[in-house]
Amino acid sequence: MLRWIALAALIAPAALAQPSPARQAELRHLVLHDCGSCHGLTMKGGLGRPLLPEALADKPDGFLVEVILGGVPGTPMPPWREELSASEARWIVEQLRKGNGDAR
């Protein structure tokens, strides 16, 4: 748990920068198509866990960012560190928390 707290402290300053509108569109596409292929196009779950706001409510942002960037060893969840910056992963978490991750 201490690792997640330390990581959250490191990621927080990077989260201040918002992706450009063009990059936000790319990230929405990635979430819908890449994340949606496992978590469901409506983010209600499938092979992967649900990514709806209520499913994420008890998880700290830093933890979710690290899951996105580092993946989950021993599961189908891949690391996205080569594709996403920490601020982009944080932006995705913010969108998922708002319920903006599905195909609606």
Short mmCIF file of the C-alpha atoms (twelve columns), coordinates in Angstrom:
data_MODEL
# 
_entry.id   MODEL 
# 
loop_
_atom_site.group_PDB 
_atom_site.id 
_atom_site.type_symbol 
_atom_site.label_atom_id 
_atom_site.label_alt_id 
_atom_site.label_comp_id 
_atom_site.label_asym_id 
_atom_site.label_seq_id 
_atom_site.Cartn_x 
_atom_site.Cartn_y 
_atom_site.Cartn_z 
_atom_site.pdbx_PDB_model_num 
ATOM 1   C CA . MET A 1   0.000   0.000   0.000   1 
ATOM 2   C CA . LEU A 2   2.866   2.355   0.773   1 
ATOM 3   C CA . ARG A 3   4.093   1.888   -2.806  1 
ATOM 4   C CA . TRP A 4   0.729   3.157   -4.137  1 
ATOM 5   C CA . ILE A 5   0.800   6.199   -1.846  1 
ATOM 6   C CA . ALA A 6   4.342   7.071   -2.945  1 
ATOM 7   C CA . LEU A 7   3.384   6.556   -6.578  1 
ATOM 8   C CA . ALA A 8   0.320   8.783   -6.201  1 
ATOM 9   C CA . ALA A 9   2.534   11.557  -4.828  1 
ATOM 10  C CA . LEU A 10  4.815   11.282  -7.858  1 
ATOM 11  C CA . ILE A 11  1.993   11.175  -10.392 1 
ATOM 12  C CA . ALA A 12  -0.128  13.977  -8.935  1 
ATOM 13  C CA . PRO A 13  1.996   16.897  -10.293 1 
ATOM 14  C CA . ALA A 14  2.053   15.343  -13.766 1 
ATOM 15  C CA . ALA A 15  -1.727  15.142  -13.726 1 
ATOM 16  C CA . LEU A 16  -2.073  18.914  -13.949 1 
ATOM 17  C CA . ALA A 17  -1.406  18.876  -17.690 1 
ATOM 18  C CA . GLN A 18  -4.494  17.955  -19.692 1 
ATOM 19  C CA . PRO A 19  -4.097  16.178  -23.026 1 
ATOM 20  C CA . SER A 20  -4.853  18.298  -26.078 1 
ATOM 21  C CA . PRO A 21  -8.361  17.975  -27.545 1 
ATOM 22  C CA . ALA A 22  -6.951  15.856  -30.398 1 
ATOM 23  C CA . ARG A 23  -5.193  13.545  -27.935 1 
ATOM 24  C CA . GLN A 24  -8.353  13.343  -25.827 1 
ATOM 25  C CA . ALA A 25  -10.186 12.051  -28.914 1 
ATOM 26  C CA . GLU A 26  -7.446  9.438   -29.408 1 
ATOM 27  C CA . LEU A 27  -7.666  8.418   -25.768 1 
ATOM 28  C CA . ARG A 28  -11.460 8.078   -25.979 1 
ATOM 29  C CA . HIS A 29  -10.996 5.815   -29.001 1 
ATOM 30  C CA . LEU A 30  -8.401  3.750   -27.119 1 
ATOM 31  C CA . VAL A 31  -10.681 3.355   -24.095 1 
ATOM 32  C CA . LEU A 32  -13.669 2.373   -26.197 1 
ATOM 33  C CA . HIS A 33  -11.874 -0.063  -28.482 1 
ATOM 34  C CA . ASP A 34  -8.862  -1.350  -26.560 1 
ATOM 35  C CA . CYS A 35  -10.173 -1.220  -23.001 1 
ATOM 36  C CA . GLY A 36  -13.694 -1.999  -24.169 1 
ATOM 37  C CA . SER A 37  -12.550 -5.233  -25.795 1 
ATOM 38  C CA . CYS A 38  -12.028 -6.701  -22.310 1 
ATOM 39  C CA . HIS A 39  -14.030 -4.445  -20.002 1 
ATOM 40  C CA . GLY A 40  -17.051 -4.272  -22.325 1 
ATOM 41  C CA . LEU A 41  -18.123 -1.478  -24.660 1 
ATOM 42  C CA . THR A 42  -20.323 -0.123  -21.883 1 
ATOM 43  C CA . MET A 43  -17.563 -0.685  -19.292 1 
ATOM 44  C CA . LYS A 44  -19.870 -3.013  -17.337 1 
ATOM 45  C CA . GLY A 45  -17.232 -5.744  -17.370 1 
ATOM 46  C CA . GLY A 46  -16.451 -8.829  -19.385 1 
ATOM 47  C CA . LEU A 47  -13.081 -10.533 -19.325 1 
ATOM 48  C CA . GLY A 48  -11.961 -7.493  -17.323 1 
ATOM 49  C CA . ARG A 49  -13.631 -5.939  -14.312 1 
ATOM 50  C CA . PRO A 50  -16.261 -3.201  -14.635 1 
ATOM 51  C CA . LEU A 51  -14.906 0.307   -15.088 1 
ATOM 52  C CA . LEU A 52  -18.062 2.155   -14.090 1 
ATOM 53  C CA . PRO A 53  -17.823 5.011   -11.566 1 
ATOM 54  C CA . GLU A 54  -19.347 2.930   -8.776  1 
ATOM 55  C CA . ALA A 55  -16.853 0.104   -9.389  1 
ATOM 56  C CA . LEU A 56  -13.929 2.546   -9.136  1 
ATOM 57  C CA . ALA A 57  -15.223 4.616   -6.211  1 
ATOM 58  C CA . ASP A 58  -13.153 2.870   -3.524  1 
ATOM 59  C CA . LYS A 59  -9.906  2.816   -5.504  1 
ATOM 60  C CA . PRO A 60  -7.399  5.685   -5.260  1 
ATOM 61  C CA . ASP A 61  -6.530  7.514   -8.462  1 
ATOM 62  C CA . GLY A 62  -2.825  6.680   -8.101  1 
ATOM 63  C CA . PHE A 63  -3.626  2.985   -7.849  1 
ATOM 64  C CA . LEU A 64  -5.785  3.096   -11.001 1 
ATOM 65  C CA . VAL A 65  -3.114  5.050   -12.893 1 
ATOM 66  C CA . GLU A 66  -0.517  2.446   -11.940 1 
ATOM 67  C CA . VAL A 67  -2.809  -0.394  -13.045 1 
ATOM 68  C CA . ILE A 68  -3.219  1.309   -16.421 1 
ATOM 69  C CA . LEU A 69  0.483   2.023   -16.827 1 
ATOM 70  C CA . GLY A 70  1.875   -1.163  -15.298 1 
ATOM 71  C CA . GLY A 71  -0.821  -3.697  -16.082 1 
ATOM 72  C CA . VAL A 72  -1.634  -6.575  -13.744 1 
ATOM 73  C CA . PRO A 73  0.862   -9.452  -13.890 1 
ATOM 74  C CA . GLY A 74  -0.742  -12.860 -14.269 1 
ATOM 75  C CA . THR A 75  -3.889  -11.412 -15.849 1 
ATOM 76  C CA . PRO A 76  -4.820  -10.277 -19.368 1 
ATOM 77  C CA . MET A 77  -4.432  -6.606  -18.272 1 
ATOM 78  C CA . PRO A 78  -1.402  -5.334  -20.234 1 
ATOM 79  C CA . PRO A 79  0.833   -2.426  -19.286 1 
ATOM 80  C CA . TRP A 80  0.169   0.741   -21.270 1 
ATOM 81  C CA . ARG A 81  3.291   2.605   -20.121 1 
ATOM 82  C CA . GLU A 82  4.759   2.541   -23.642 1 
ATOM 83  C CA . GLU A 83  1.595   4.109   -25.105 1 
ATOM 84  C CA . LEU A 84  0.441   6.519   -22.386 1 
ATOM 85  C CA . SER A 85  1.967   9.129   -20.120 1 
ATOM 86  C CA . ALA A 86  1.033   9.321   -16.453 1 
ATOM 87  C CA . SER A 87  -1.045  12.441  -17.112 1 
ATOM 88  C CA . GLU A 88  -2.918  10.666  -19.922 1 
ATOM 89  C CA . ALA A 89  -3.611  7.678   -17.671 1 
ATOM 90  C CA . ARG A 90  -4.862  10.058  -14.984 1 
ATOM 91  C CA . TRP A 91  -7.121  11.778  -17.542 1 
ATOM 92  C CA . ILE A 92  -8.570  8.357   -18.447 1 
ATOM 93  C CA . VAL A 93  -9.234  7.664   -14.759 1 
ATOM 94  C CA . GLU A 94  -11.002 11.035  -14.461 1 
ATOM 95  C CA . GLN A 95  -13.179 10.219  -17.474 1 
ATOM 96  C CA . LEU A 96  -14.041 6.756   -16.163 1 
ATOM 97  C CA . ARG A 97  -14.988 8.261   -12.803 1 
ATOM 98  C CA . LYS A 98  -17.387 10.608  -14.653 1 
ATOM 99  C CA . GLY A 99  -18.885 7.692   -16.596 1 
ATOM 100 C CA . ASN A 100 -17.378 8.928   -19.863 1 
ATOM 101 C CA . GLY A 101 -15.706 5.663   -20.832 1 
ATOM 102 C CA . ASP A 102 -18.467 3.854   -22.667 1 
ATOM 103 C CA . ALA A 103 -19.966 3.997   -26.123 1 
ATOM 104 C CA . ARG A 104 -23.064 6.026   -25.136 1 
# 
